[in-house]
């Protein structure tokens, strides 16, 4: 767990310095009591503070709440409240911090929503990394919830945190997004109208219910009142989860975490955007402030790069990871994302122009069953813009001369045993079997001979590459250690 820091008044992180983890007694001592809130009053509160989801999409909480209320009335059904605390993105730690240190704040928000909706059940989704579940289970034993509350464990995968995937998992289905767009407010857990939002969102709701809309808006901006939780990692000398008021200059966060100068900063996470250090110096920590410099707040992730790592190589690793995290149920994900990863690999190796990346990204944008293709394309395209100078160096075939340190927070990165494919051209007769075995990495050129990037084979394609080596009738293909 990274340390926690705060710029200005602490709200979500209040009491951390004194108590570490806030049990129920410490929680009530720091935050004070809280009572149930009627539906109309909770709606007014959420609208007054313009509370938006903190998981990445930023959907207005009041609209979700109203949609569930209307759906329950229209269908004469009870509601379910779901807390999405899965935090499947490796670069994010803010929800894990809340679960391990302020679990009662999250439970308070869920209880408020359950009372307002007269819900039958609260379900909290956590990942199977076992980081937040013990603290959450202990918190549930310390208090009485207004309705039965269960904790459901889902696979620690990037895609598992998507709302539809979480609902599917709770319902006993595969933990992947549904093939068609569905509104959980109409039919979610058990077919009932479901209010689904991120763990931090419920924690912010609990803070706002205690403070009221006017005091809550004493921090932040007119457009985005309140505070923001950020996860700052990457090249930061002091990585941390930081709470700050919306509108805080991003440079203050970078200074606090002792971020060195570098070629770019990822904001918003793996579905976010890269911005230059110059843009970061002008940016404010808010959706509007980061969008003004070409960035995105997303899930509150800030990953700066230093000058000691190859930015294109770091980008390529993440795109490969995202391609491997696909649900694999629609063409843009199953075929398009591996093609995008291949294009980024080729551009990084200097074997293809940036237009190949743009074309591959264009093939997946707006075409998936969920937002995964769009987010991956956005990430890759922003890298091509911000790291344009590095692209020119790589286009010479010699690269930038920097190794890839693997600072993006990927599981297992950097690869302890990178391997790449090589081809003995004197043996290859163009049978093409290898391209049929692992089409995500090997393609056939215009003459029918195999073509693949000179970069290491992604770990999730390693078994396929080994099989391709074994089926080659001429023994022309080899898997060797990458230098």
C-alpha positions in Angstrom: 0.0 0.0 0.0 1.4 3.4 -0.9 1.5 6.1 1.8 -1.3 8.7 2.0 -0.8 12.4 1.8 -3.1 15.4 1.7 -3.0 19.0 0.4 -5.3 21.2 2.4 -8.2 20.0 4.4 -8.5 16.2 4.8 -12.0 14.7 4.3 -11.9 11.2 3.0 -8.4 10.8 4.6 -9.3 12.5 7.9 -8.0 10.7 10.9 -5.5 8.6 9.0 -2.5 10.2 10.7 -4.0 9.7 14.2 -5.5 6.2 13.9 -4.1 4.5 10.8 -7.2 2.4 10.1 -10.4 3.9 11.5 -12.5 1.3 13.3 -16.1 2.2 14.1 -15.2 4.1 17.3 -12.5 6.1 15.6 -14.6 6.6 12.5 -17.5 8.2 14.6 -15.0 10.2 16.6 -13.5 11.7 13.4 -16.6 12.1 11.2 -19.4 12.3 13.7 -22.8 10.5 13.6 -25.0 10.2 10.5 -28.6 9.3 10.1 -30.8 8.1 7.3 -31.8 10.6 4.5 -35.1 10.6 2.7 -35.0 9.9 -1.1 -35.9 13.5 -2.2 -33.3 14.9 0.2 -30.5 12.6 -1.0 -31.3 13.5 -4.6 -31.1 17.2 -3.8 -27.8 16.7 -2.0 -26.3 14.7 -4.9 -27.5 17.4 -7.4 -26.3 20.3 -5.3 -22.8 19.0 -5.0 -22.9 17.7 -8.6 -21.5 14.3 -7.4 -20.1 12.3 -10.2 -18.8 8.7 -10.3 -15.2 8.4 -9.3 -14.5 5.2 -11.1 -13.6 6.8 -14.4 -16.7 7.5 -16.4 -17.8 10.4 -14.3 -21.6 9.7 -14.6 -23.8 11.9 -12.4 -24.8 10.1 -9.3 -28.1 11.8 -9.0 -29.2 10.6 -12.4 -28.4 7.1 -11.4 -30.3 7.4 -8.2 -33.3 8.9 -9.9 -33.3 6.3 -12.6 -33.4 3.5 -10.0 -36.1 5.2 -8.0 -38.2 5.5 -11.2 -37.5 2.0 -12.3 -38.5 0.6 -8.9 -41.8 2.5 -9.0 -42.5 1.6 -12.6 -41.8 -2.1 -12.2 -43.0 -2.4 -8.6 -39.7 -4.0 -7.6 -37.2 -3.6 -4.9 -33.7 -2.2 -5.5 -30.1 -3.4 -4.9 -27.2 -1.2 -4.0 -23.8 -2.3 -5.4 -20.4 -0.8 -4.4 -17.8 -1.3 -7.1 -14.5 -1.6 -5.1 -12.8 -4.0 -7.5 -10.3 -1.5 -8.7 -9.0 -3.8 -11.4 -6.5 -1.2 -12.9 -3.0 -2.0 -11.6 -2.1 1.7 -11.5 -4.8 2.6 -9.1 -4.8 2.3 -5.3 -7.3 4.9 -4.0 -10.2 2.5 -3.4 -7.9 0.0 -1.7 -6.8 2.8 0.6 -10.4 3.5 1.5 -11.2 -0.1 2.1 -8.2 -0.7 4.2 -8.2 2.5 6.2 -11.7 4.1 6.0 -14.1 1.2 5.3 -16.9 2.7 7.4 -17.0 5.8 5.2 -17.8 3.6 2.2 -20.3 1.6 4.2 -22.0 4.9 5.3 -22.6 6.0 1.8 -23.9 2.6 0.7 -26.3 2.6 3.8 -27.6 6.1 2.9 -28.4 4.9 -0.7 -30.0 1.7 0.6 -32.3 3.6 3.0 -33.3 6.1 0.3 -34.1 3.3 -2.2 -35.7 1.0 0.4 -33.3 -1.5 -1.0 -33.4 -5.2 -0.2 -29.6 -5.7 -0.3 -26.2 -4.2 -0.5 -23.5 -6.0 -2.5 -19.8 -4.9 -2.4 -17.6 -6.2 -5.1 -13.9 -6.6 -4.3 -11.0 -8.2 -6.2 -9.5 -11.5 -5.3 -6.1 -9.9 -4.5 -7.3 -9.9 -0.8 -6.1 -6.4 -0.1 -9.3 -4.7 0.9 -11.6 -7.6 1.9 -10.2 -8.4 5.5 -10.7 -4.7 6.6 -14.1 -4.5 5.0 -15.2 -7.8 6.6 -14.0 -6.5 10.0 -15.9 -3.3 9.5 -19.2 -5.1 8.7 -18.7 -7.1 12.0 -18.4 -3.9 13.9 -21.7 -2.4 12.8 -25.3 -3.0 11.8 -26.2 -2.3 8.2 -29.8 -1.3 7.3 -30.1 -4.3 5.0 -28.2 -7.6 4.4 -24.8 -6.8 3.1 -22.6 -9.3 1.3 -19.0 -9.1 -0.1 -18.5 -10.7 -3.5 -15.0 -11.5 -4.8 -14.3 -11.1 -8.6 -11.1 -11.9 -10.5 -8.4 -9.2 -10.3 -8.6 -8.2 -14.0 -8.8 -4.9 -15.7 -12.1 -5.7 -17.3 -13.7 -7.0 -14.1 -14.3 -3.5 -12.8 -16.6 -2.5 -15.7 -20.1 -2.1 -14.3 -21.8 -4.7 -16.5 -19.0 -7.2 -15.8 -19.4 -6.7 -12.1 -23.2 -7.2 -12.3 -22.6 -10.4 -14.4 -20.2 -11.7 -11.8 -22.6 -11.1 -8.9 -25.2 -12.9 -10.9 -23.0 -15.9 -11.2 -22.2 -15.3 -14.9 -18.7 -14.9 -16.4 -17.0 -11.7 -15.2 -17.1 -9.9 -18.5 -19.3 -7.0 -19.8 -22.6 -8.0 -21.4 -22.6 -8.3 -25.2 -25.2 -5.5 -25.5 -25.6 -2.3 -23.6 -27.8 -2.8 -20.5 -28.9 -0.3 -17.8 -28.4 -1.7 -14.4 -30.9 0.8 -13.2 -33.6 -1.2 -15.1 -32.3 -4.7 -14.5 -29.1 -5.5 -12.6 -28.4 -7.9 -9.7 -31.0 -10.6 -9.7 -32.9 -8.8 -12.4 -33.7 -6.0 -9.9 -33.1 -2.2 -10.4 -29.6 -1.7 -9.3 -27.7 1.4 -8.1 -24.0 0.8 -9.0 -21.2 3.2 -8.2 -17.6 3.3 -7.2 -16.3 3.0 -3.6 -15.0 6.6 -3.5 -18.3 7.9 -4.8 -20.2 6.4 -1.8 -17.5 7.7 0.6 -17.9 11.2 -0.9 -21.7 10.9 -0.4 -21.2 10.1 3.2 -18.9 13.1 3.7 -21.5 15.4 1.9 -24.4 14.1 4.0 -22.6 15.1 7.2 -21.3 18.5 5.9 -24.3 19.6 3.8 -24.0 21.0 0.3 -22.7 24.5 1.3 -19.9 23.3 3.6 -19.0 20.5 1.1 -18.6 23.1 -1.6 -16.3 25.2 0.5 -13.5 23.2 -1.1 -13.1 22.6 -4.9 -14.3 24.6 -7.8 -17.8 26.0 -8.7 -18.1 23.2 -11.4 -16.6 20.5 -9.3 -17.0 21.0 -5.5 -15.2 18.8 -2.9 -12.0 16.8 -2.9 -10.3 14.3 -5.2 -8.3 11.2 -4.5 -5.3 10.7 -6.8 -2.9 7.7 -7.1 0.5 9.0 -8.0 3.1 6.4 -9.0 5.5 6.0 -11.9 8.7 7.9 -11.5 7.6 9.7 -8.4 10.3 9.6 -5.7 7.4 9.6 -3.1 4.5 7.7 -4.6 1.3 8.2 -2.7 -2.5 8.4 -2.7 -3.1 12.1 -2.4 -6.3 13.9 -1.4 -6.7 17.4 -2.6 -9.4 19.9 -3.4 -10.6 19.9 -7.0 -8.9 22.8 -8.8 -5.5 22.2 -7.0 -2.7 22.9 -9.5 -1.3 19.5 -10.7 2.2 20.9 -10.2 1.6 21.0 -6.5 0.8 17.2 -6.5 3.9 16.6 -8.6 6.1 18.6 -6.2 4.6 16.9 -3.2 5.4 13.5 -4.6 8.9 14.6 -5.8 8.3 13.9 -9.5 11.4 14.5 -11.6 11.3 16.2 -15.0 10.3 13.8 -17.8 8.8 13.4 -21.3 5.2 13.0 -20.2 2.6 12.1 -17.6 -0.3 9.7 -17.9 -3.5 11.2 -16.3 -6.7 9.2 -15.9 -5.2 5.7 -16.0 -4.8 3.2 -18.8 -8.0 4.5 -20.4 -6.8 8.0 -19.9 -4.4 10.3 -21.9 -0.7 11.3 -21.9 0.1 15.0 -21.5 3.4 16.7 -21.7 5.2 18.1 -18.6 4.6 21.6 -19.9 0.8 20.9 -20.0 1.0 19.5 -16.5 2.5 22.7 -15.2 -0.7 24.5 -16.4 -3.3 21.9 -15.4 -5.7 21.8 -12.5 -6.9 18.7 -10.8 -10.4 18.5 -12.1 -12.2 17.0 -15.1 -12.5 20.4 -16.7 -9.0 21.4 -15.7 -7.3 18.3 -17.2 -9.5 18.3 -20.3 -8.3 21.9 -21.0 -4.7 20.6 -21.5 -5.8 17.5 -23.4 -5.9 15.1 -20.4 -8.6 13.3 -18.5 -9.2 12.9 -14.7 -10.7 9.4 -15.2 -10.1 7.3 -12.1 -7.7 9.8 -10.6 -4.4 8.2 -11.7 -1.2 10.1 -12.3 1.7 8.2 -13.7 4.7 10.4 -14.6 7.7 9.1 -16.6 11.3 10.1 -16.0 14.0 10.6 -18.6 15.5 7.3 -17.7 13.0 5.0 -19.4 11.7 4.7 -23.0 8.2 6.2 -23.1 7.2 4.3 -26.2 8.4 1.1 -24.7 6.3 1.8 -21.6 3.3 2.6 -23.7 3.7 -0.6 -25.8 3.8 -2.7 -22.6 0.5 -1.2 -21.5 -1.2 -1.6 -24.9 -0.2 -5.3 -24.9 -1.6 -5.7 -21.4 -4.9 -4.1 -22.4 -5.2 -6.3 -25.5 -4.7 -9.3 -23.2 -7.3 -8.1 -20.8 -10.0 -8.1 -23.5 -13.2 -9.9 -22.7 -12.7 -11.6 -26.1 -16.4 -11.5 -27.0 -16.5 -8.9 -29.8 -14.4 -8.4 -32.9 -12.9 -4.9 -32.0 -11.6 -6.4 -28.7 -10.7 -9.9 -29.9 -8.9 -8.9 -33.1 -8.7 -5.2 -33.1 -6.8 -4.7 -29.8 -4.1 -7.2 -30.6 -3.7 -5.5 -34.0 -3.4 -2.1 -32.2 -0.8 -3.6 -29.9 1.1 -5.0 -32.9 1.0 -1.5 -34.6 2.4 0.2 -31.5 5.1 -2.4 -31.3 6.0 -1.8 -34.9 6.1 2.0 -34.5 8.2 1.6 -31.3 10.7 -0.7 -33.2 10.8 1.9 -36.1 9.4 -0.7 -38.5 6.1 1.3 -39.3 5.0 4.9 -39.4 2.6 6.4 -36.8 -0.2 6.2 -39.4 -0.3 2.5 -38.8 -1.2 3.1 -35.2 -3.8 5.7 -36.1 -5.4 3.3 -38.6 -5.5 0.4 -36.0 -7.0 2.7 -33.4 -9.6 3.9 -35.8 -10.7 0.4 -36.5 -11.7 -0.2 -32.9 -13.0 3.2 -31.8 -16.7 3.3 -31.1 -17.2 -0.4 -32.1 -16.9 -2.5 -28.9 -19.5 -4.0 -26.6 -18.0 -1.9 -23.8 -15.6 1.1 -23.5 -12.4 -1.0 -23.4 -11.5 -0.5 -27.1 -12.2 3.2 -27.0 -10.1 3.7 -23.8 -7.2 1.6 -25.2 -7.3 3.6 -28.5 -7.3 6.9 -26.6 -4.3 5.9 -24.5 -2.3 4.7 -27.6 -3.1 7.8 -29.7 -2.3 10.3 -27.0 1.2 8.6 -26.6 1.8 9.0 -30.4 1.2 12.8 -30.0 3.0 13.5 -26.7 6.0 11.3 -27.6 6.4 12.5 -31.2 10.0 13.4 -30.7 10.8 9.9 -29.5 8.9 8.4 -32.5 11.2 10.3 -34.8 14.2 8.8 -33.0 12.7 5.3 -33.2 11.9 5.7 -36.9 15.7 5.6 -37.6 15.6 2.0 -36.3 18.1 2.8 -33.5 15.5 3.9 -30.9 16.0 6.4 -28.1 18.8 4.5 -26.4 16.8 4.0 -23.2 15.7 0.7 -21.7 12.1 0.0 -20.7 12.2 0.1 -16.9 8.5 -1.1 -16.5 7.3 1.8 -14.2 3.6 1.7 -15.3 2.5 -0.6 -12.5 1.7 -3.6 -14.7 1.6 -6.9 -12.9 4.8 -8.8 -13.6 6.4 -5.9 -15.4 9.1 -5.7 -16.4 9.2 -9.2 -17.9 11.9 -11.2 -16.1 12.5 -13.4 -19.1 11.6 -11.5 -22.3 11.7 -13.6 -25.5 11.3 -12.8 -29.1 10.7 -14.7 -32.3 13.4 -15.0 -35.0 13.2 -16.5 -38.4 15.8 -18.4 -40.4 15.0 -17.2 -43.9 17.1 -19.8 -45.5 14.7 -22.5 -44.1 11.3 -20.7 -44.4 9.2 -21.9 -47.3 6.1 -19.8 -46.5 3.8 -22.6 -45.3 2.0 -20.0 -43.1 1.1 -22.4 -40.3 2.7 -20.1 -37.7 0.3 -17.2 -38.7 -2.7 -19.5 -38.2 -1.5 -20.6 -34.8 -0.9 -17.1 -33.4 -2.6 -14.6 -35.7 -2.5 -11.9 -33.0 1.3 -11.6 -33.4 2.3 -13.2 -36.7 0.8 -12.1 -40.0 1.6 -13.1 -43.6 3.1 -10.5 -45.9 2.1 -9.9 -49.5 4.3 -12.9 -50.6 2.9 -15.3 -48.0 5.8 -15.2 -45.6 5.5 -14.5 -41.8 5.9 -11.0 -40.5 6.0 -10.1 -36.9 7.4 -7.2 -34.7 11.0 -7.5 -33.6 9.9 -6.7 -30.0 9.5 -9.3 -27.2 6.4 -11.6 -27.4 3.8 -10.4 -24.9 3.5 -12.9 -22.0 -0.1 -13.6 -22.8 0.9 -14.8 -26.3 4.0 -16.8 -25.2 2.2 -20.2 -25.3 0.9 -19.4 -28.8 4.4 -18.5 -30.0 5.8 -21.7 -28.6 3.2 -23.7 -30.4 4.0 -21.8 -33.6 7.6 -22.8 -33.3 6.7 -26.5 -32.8 4.4 -26.6 -35.9 6.9 -25.1 -38.3 7.6 -28.0 -40.7 11.0 -26.4 -41.8 12.2 -25.6 -38.2 12.7 -22.0 -39.4 11.0 -20.3 -36.4 12.7 -19.9 -33.1 11.9 -18.3 -29.7 15.0 -16.7 -28.3 15.9 -14.5 -25.3 15.4 -10.8 -26.1 18.4 -8.7 -25.5 
